[in-house]
Amino acid sequence: MGHPLPRQTSSADCGTEDTVALEGPTLRKPPARHDSPPGRLPSAAPPTDLLDGVARWRQADTAAGLFRLRPVRLEADLPLLHGWMNDAAVAAFWELAGPASRTEAHVAAQLEGDGRSVPCLGLLDGVPMSYWELYRADLDPLARYCRVLPHDTGVHLLIGGARDRGRGLGTTLLGAVARLVLEHRPRCARVLAEPDVHNHPSVAAFLAAGFRYCEEVALPAKRAALMVRDRAAP
C-alpha cells in the first residue's frame, strides 16, 4: 500500500503555551540499509555509527535537572516504551498503540540498522521520562520531500509520563538536545524536526527552544511544519 509522492508546498530556501512534545517518525517504515535519497549513491560498506557516538555524549545541565540520552536497551526498556506508546496522548501522534511486539518491531528496526537512526531514552536526574529518535535527515526519506543538507540531524520525541507534561519540559529538553547534537556532531550545521502543522503546542515548543519555522511540507502521513535549529542560534 503506497502513497503517491506528495508535492512540496513551498519553494522557500531553508538553507540559511507548553507542550506534550509528541512527534513520531515522518515515515513509519525505517529506510532499508541502502535506501538512499535520489541522487545519493549508497556506500558499499556503510559505517555502523553515523551519529558520532550518541552513547558517549555528555549529560546536559538544564533548569529541570541533569539530562542525558541513553540508547535504548530493547529487552530492558520495552515494557516502559510499550506503556508510553499506549498512552492515548502519545498514540495520537506515534500510532504504535497495541501489543508490545509493535513497539518492539519499530525500535528493533533502528537498532539493527546501519546507524542512521538511534532510539534513546531521555533520563532526567537518572529517571527515564522521554523517548527520542535522532536520525541522519540527509539519509532519511525526509530528504525526498524537502531540501536537506549533508549531516543535518533530525529529532523525534515524546514525553512519556503525564506528570511530566505541562511543566515546560518540552521546550527545555528540545533546547538541550539541540545543543548536544551541535556540540557532539561538528559536521552538523542544523537540527531538524517535522511536527504536524496541526500540533500547535509542539510547534510552539520548538520555536521557544530556538528552532525557526522553515516551511510546510507534505509528507505521506501528515502535513509537517519543518522546524530548523541553526548552529548559529543562541
SEMARDO-535586 format. One record per residue (C-alpha): z, y, x; residue in three letters. Coordinates in steps of 0.25 Angstrom, whole numbers, padded with zeros to 4 digits, always signed. Each point is the difference from the previous one (the first is absolute). Layout:
ZYXala ...
# end
This chain:
+0000+0000+0000met -0005+0012+0008gly +0000+0015-0003his -0013+0009+0002pro +0002+0009+0012leu +0007+0012-0005pro -0006+0014+0002arg +0008+0009+0009gln +0004+0012-0008thr +0001+0011+0010ser -0008+0004+0012ser +0011+0007+0007ala +0002-0001+0015asp +0014-0006+0002cys -0001-0001+0014gly +0007+0012+0004thr +0079-0008-0073glu +0006-0013+0007asp -0008-0013+0000thr +0002-0015-0001val -0011+0000+0011ala -0007-0012-0006leu -0014-0002+0006glu -0007-0013+0001gly -0012-0004+0008pro -0014+0006-0002thr -0007-0013-0001leu +0008-0012-0005arg -0006-0010+0010lys +0002+0003+0015pro -0013+0000+0008pro -0004-0012+0007ala +0002-0001+0015arg -0014+0005+0003his -0002+0008-0013asp -0003+0014+0006ser -0005+0012-0007pro -0015+0003+0001pro -0005+0005+0013gly +0011-0007+0008arg -0002-0012+0008leu +0012-0010+0000pro +0005-0004+0013ser -0002-0014+0004ala +0015-0002+0003ala +0008+0011-0007pro +0014+0003+0006pro +0012-0005-0007thr +0007+0013+0000asp -0008+0012-0006leu +0011+0009-0003leu +0007+0001+0013asp +0012-0009-0002gly +0007+0005-0013val +0011-0010+0003ala +0004+0008+0013arg +0000+0014-0006trp +0013+0008+0000arg +0008+0003-0011gln +0000+0014-0007ala +0012+0008-0002asp -0002+0006-0014thr +0008+0009-0010ala +0002-0013-0008ala +0005-0009+0013gly -0006-0008+0011leu -0013-0006-0005phe -0009-0010+0007arg -0012-0009-0003leu +0001-0015+0002arg -0012-0009-0002pro +0002-0010-0012val +0006-0014+0003arg -0006-0007-0012leu +0009-0011-0002glu +0013+0008+0001ala -0006+0013-0007asp -0008-0007-0011leu +0012+0000-0011pro +0002+0015+0002leu -0014+0003+0000leu -0003-0008-0012his +0012+0007-0008gly -0006+0013+0004trp -0014-0004-0005met +0005-0004-0013asn +0007+0013-0003asp -0008+0007-0011ala -0001+0013+0007ala -0006-0007+0013val -0009-0009-0008ala -0007+0011-0007ala -0006+0004+0014phe +0000-0013+0008trp -0004-0010-0010glu +0007-0011+0007leu +0010-0004-0011ala +0001-0015-0003gly +0004-0012+0008pro +0005+0001+0015ala -0013-0006+0004ser -0008+0012-0004arg +0009+0009+0009thr -0001-0010+0011glu -0015-0001+0000ala -0001+0015+0001his +0009+0001+0011val -0004-0012+0008ala -0015+0004+0000ala +0004+0012+0008gln +0010-0008+0009leu -0011-0010+0003glu -0011+0010+0002gly -0005+0007+0013asp +0011+0011+0000gly -0007+0011-0007arg +0011+0001-0011ser +0014-0002+0003val +0010-0002-0012pro +0014+0005+0003cys +0014+0002-0006leu +0006+0014+0001gly +0014-0001+0004leu +0009+0012-0003leu +0013-0001+0008asp -0003-0015+0002gly -0002-0003-0015val -0014-0004-0005pro -0004+0010-0011met -0015+0001+0001ser -0013-0007+0002tyr -0011+0006+0009trp -0014-0004+0004glu -0006+0007+0012leu -0015-0002+0002tyr -0012+0004+0008arg -0007+0008-0010ala -0013+0000+0009asp +0000-0015-0001leu +0004+0000-0015asp -0010-0001-0012pro +0005+0014-0003leu -0010+0005+0011ala -0011-0004-0010arg +0004+0011-0010tyr +0004+0012+0008cys -0001+0006+0014arg +0010-0007+0010val +0002+0003+0014leu +0002-0010+0012pro +0015-0005+0000his +0003+0007-0013asp +0013-0007-0005thr +0002-0003-0015gly +0013-0001-0007val +0004-0008-0013his +0015+0000-0004leu +0010-0003-0011leu +0014+0004-0001ile +0007-0013-0004gly +0013+0002-0008gly +0001+0009-0012ala +0013+0006+0006arg -0008+0005+0012asp -0010+0008-0009arg +0002+0014-0005gly +0007+0004+0013arg -0011+0006+0008gly -0002-0012+0009leu -0015-0001-0003gly -0003+0013+0007thr +0011-0002+0011thr -0005-0013+0004leu -0015+0003-0001leu +0002+0011+0010gly +0008-0009+0009ala -0011-0011+0000val -0011+0010+0002ala +0007+0005+0012arg +0003-0014+0005leu -0015-0003-0001val -0005+0012+0007leu +0011-0002+0011glu -0003-0014+0003his -0015+0000-0002arg -0005+0011+0009pro -0015-0003-0004arg +0003+0002-0014cys -0002+0015-0005ala +0002-0002-0015arg +0009-0008-0009val -0007-0003-0014leu +0005-0004-0014ala -0007-0002-0013glu +0009+0001-0011pro -0005-0001-0014asp -0004+0014-0005val +0008-0002-0012his +0013-0003+0008asn +0003+0014+0000his +0015-0002+0006pro -0006-0008+0011ser -0011+0010+0004val +0011+0011-0001ala +0009-0008+0010ala -0012-0001+0010phe -0002+0015-0001leu +0014+0002+0003ala +0000-0009+0012ala -0011+0008+0007gly -0012-0007-0006phe -0012+0008-0005arg -0008-0003-0012tyr -0014-0003+0005cys -0009-0005-0011glu -0001-0009-0012glu -0006-0014+0003val -0005-0010-0010ala +0005-0014+0005leu -0002-0013-0007pro +0014-0001-0006ala +0003+0015-0002lys -0003+0015+0002arg +0007+0004+0012ala +0005+0013+0006ala -0003-0001+0015leu +0012+0005+0007met +0000+0004+0015val +0011+0003+0010arg -0006+0006+0012asp +0006-0001+0014arg +0001+0015+0000ala +0008+0001-0012ala +0015+0004+0001pro 
# end
